[in-house]
Amino acid sequence: MKNGLIWFCRIAVGLLFIFSGLIKANDPLGFSYKLEEYFEVFHITFLNNFALTSAILLCALEMLLGFALLIGARAAKVAWGLLLLIIFFGFLTFYSAFFKVVQTCGCFGDAIPLTPWQSFGKDMILLVLVAVLFVNRTKIKPLFSAKAGDKWLIGATVISVGFGLYTYNFLPIVDFLPYKIGANIPAEMDTPPNAPKDVFVLTYHLKNKKTKETKVMTDKEYLSTNIWKDANWEVIGDPENRMVKKGYEPKIRDLSLQDAQRNDFTKELFASPFYTIIIVAYDLDKTNDAAINRLNALAINATQNFNIRTILLTSNSAQSAQAFAKAHKLVSEIFYADGVPLKTMMRSNPGVILLKGGVIVNKWHYHSVPTYDYFVKNYFQKQ
């Protein structure tokens, strides 16, 4: 019976850690943004330069510990590692939930968004399972000899770290973000006519002048009980309008594309029935210059030979962007957007999106942008 419980905890914890690490390693740059949020909360922003490296290594560690647990390699050390890691995660999720700071922990990346309290609850369940394993760590039997187990761990380490490096350099294998291939951006920005709206309740804080008793009542209770007629009860402070049910929320709700004069071109740019090449470089100060030059050559050929509209999207100031464009002799039109949606739109700086009729036809990291001839053969000649 006890052996069965250990195996249950071993399989559940092992698979969950592998899954959690794999989902985040699928998008290590996105996970690094989440780490930067935590660094800001704890006032350790000097670690921001190490956020990406930390993200890749932390994801690899999760996968490695989960795999090691399943095969029973170095059980005592793995049990210690799991216990310390889940305590650390539990502290972060509790802090986020209690103090309402980082509102999505990123435990499962963007694949399964959890609220802070949901994340904390998940961590507490995991803590119980890990505690069972920790107490019984000497009874975790390996599936292979110690030498063979170490070889498996070395291989798992190479694969775990390599996967994170690959997805960072060539975009996520599976894109869980709203700007994935095939997404219709205008549709993702719209709210359906009959979509449910946010539901709010007005609450009053009351205090009895004689007994000092306090009450919290909704506006309906306040009226139906006729307490407002009782002179002994007074309303303390202003009524609170509290949300009790979240309504429909578009997947894309923070995107606005503007020109240097702050004119909004969002609808116009996404309404074109023709191909548009969008070069996304959320921060021109940190962008890859060699990649920008290659993409500019692509833009020149596409514009001259097929009259393809090419756009550079950035969050830099107009003055900074225009100076950058002049230095690199860019031919693309420049439009501006907030950095947050641009980071969501493209996990690469720069990256390329091929758009048609507001639909994302394809997207590429600057490491994997195909040749001009590929665009001609597969897209431009067919439009």
Secondary structure as UniProt FT lines:
FT   HELIX           2..25
FT   HELIX           28..41
FT   TURN            42..43
FT   HELIX           45..50
FT   HELIX           51..71
FT   TURN            72..74
FT   HELIX           75..99
FT   TURN            107..111
FT   HELIX           116..135
FT   HELIX           137..139
FT   HELIX           146..170
FT   TURN            178..179
FT   TURN            181..182
FT   HELIX           185..189
FT   TURN            193..194
FT   STRAND          199..208
FT   TURN            209..211
FT   STRAND          214..218
FT   HELIX           219..224
FT   TURN            225..226
FT   HELIX           227..229
FT   TURN            231..232
FT   STRAND          233..235
FT   STRAND          240..245
FT   TURN            260..261
FT   HELIX           266..271
FT   STRAND          275..280
FT   TURN            284..286
FT   HELIX           289..306
FT   STRAND          309..314
FT   HELIX           318..328
FT   STRAND          333..336
FT   HELIX           339..345
FT   STRAND          351..356
FT   TURN            357..358
FT   STRAND          359..365
FT   TURN            366..367
FT   HELIX           372..378
FT   HELIX           380..382
//
